[in-house]
Amino acid sequence: MASKRNSSGKKRIAYQEFGTVNNDEALERAVPDLPPAQQDLRIQASRKGRKGKTVTVVTGFQHQPETLSKLLKKLKTQCGSGGTAKDNTLEVQGDHRQKILELLTAWGYNAKISGG
């Protein structure tokens, strides 16, 4: 694909062989939004790469990012701490394994505590 700039400074396409280049929707991976009963979640406490601070990591989600952020907000509220969502995992600050396990099973998820 060749492109040139016109007098206003915007890029214009002079030649394009196949499709559109900026088609981000086609490149996004479709994430199935499975119901809670079909998801196997693992809960573990981790301190690696966090300067000795403990965080509770929940992995195994198969949800859309919007659903994950809503779920994270509920968990942070119930645990009274902060957290973040990264790459289909939720991280809640502090060691809240047992409380998160109880909450997730009450909401219908199949969850287990993993690790020692």
C-alpha positions in Angstrom: 0.0 0.0 0.0 1.3 3.4 -0.9 0.1 6.6 0.7 0.8 10.3 0.0 0.0 13.4 1.9 -2.3 16.0 0.4 -2.0 19.7 0.8 -3.9 19.7 4.1 -1.4 17.3 5.6 -3.8 14.3 5.8 -2.8 10.9 4.5 -4.5 9.7 1.4 -4.3 6.3 0.0 -2.9 6.2 -3.6 -2.9 2.4 -3.9 -4.3 -0.4 -1.8 -4.4 -4.0 -2.9 -6.6 -5.8 -0.3 -9.1 -4.6 2.2 -8.7 -1.8 4.7 -5.5 -1.5 6.8 -7.1 0.0 10.0 -9.7 -2.7 10.5 -9.1 -3.3 14.2 -12.5 -5.0 14.7 -11.4 -7.9 12.5 -8.1 -8.3 14.4 -9.8 -8.4 17.8 -10.1 -11.9 19.2 -13.7 -12.8 20.0 -14.0 -13.6 23.8 -16.9 -15.8 24.7 -18.9 -14.5 27.6 -19.6 -17.8 29.3 -22.1 -18.1 32.2 -20.5 -18.4 35.7 -21.3 -22.1 36.1 -19.1 -23.0 33.0 -16.0 -21.2 34.2 -13.2 -22.7 36.3 -11.5 -20.1 38.3 -8.2 -20.3 40.4 -7.6 -18.0 43.3 -4.0 -17.6 44.6 -2.0 -15.1 46.7 1.1 -13.8 45.0 4.0 -11.5 46.0 6.2 -11.9 43.0 7.3 -8.6 41.3 5.3 -6.5 43.8 8.0 -5.5 46.3 6.8 -7.9 48.9 3.2 -6.8 48.9 0.6 -9.6 48.7 -2.2 -9.5 46.1 -4.9 -12.1 45.5 -4.9 -13.2 41.8 -8.1 -14.7 40.2 -7.5 -16.4 36.9 -9.5 -18.4 34.4 -12.2 -15.8 33.4 -13.8 -16.0 30.0 -15.7 -12.7 30.0 -15.8 -9.5 28.1 -13.6 -6.7 29.6 -16.7 -4.7 30.6 -18.1 -7.7 32.6 -14.7 -8.2 34.2 -14.5 -4.6 35.3 -18.0 -4.8 36.9 -17.0 -8.0 38.7 -13.8 -6.4 39.9 -15.6 -3.5 41.3 -17.9 -5.8 43.3 -14.9 -7.7 44.7 -13.0 -4.6 45.6 -16.1 -3.2 47.4 -16.6 -6.4 49.4 -12.9 -6.8 50.3 -12.4 -3.1 51.1 -9.3 -2.8 49.0 -8.0 -1.8 45.6 -7.2 -3.9 42.6 -6.9 -4.1 38.8 -7.9 -6.2 35.8 -5.1 -7.5 33.5 -5.3 -10.0 30.7 -8.5 -11.8 31.9 -7.2 -11.9 35.5 -8.3 -9.9 38.5 -5.8 -8.7 41.1 -7.1 -7.5 44.5 -4.7 -6.0 46.9 -4.1 -8.0 50.1 -4.7 -11.6 50.9 -8.4 -12.2 50.5 -8.4 -15.7 49.1 -11.1 -17.1 51.4 -13.4 -14.1 51.1 -13.2 -14.1 47.3 -13.8 -17.8 47.2 -17.0 -17.4 49.2 -18.2 -14.5 47.1 -17.5 -16.2 43.7 -19.1 -19.4 44.7 -22.2 -17.5 46.0 -22.3 -15.8 42.5 -22.3 -19.2 40.8 -18.7 -19.5 39.7 -16.7 -22.8 40.1 -13.7 -21.5 42.0 -10.8 -23.1 43.9 -7.9 -21.9 45.9 -4.6 -22.9 44.3 -1.1 -22.8 45.6 0.1 -23.0 49.2 
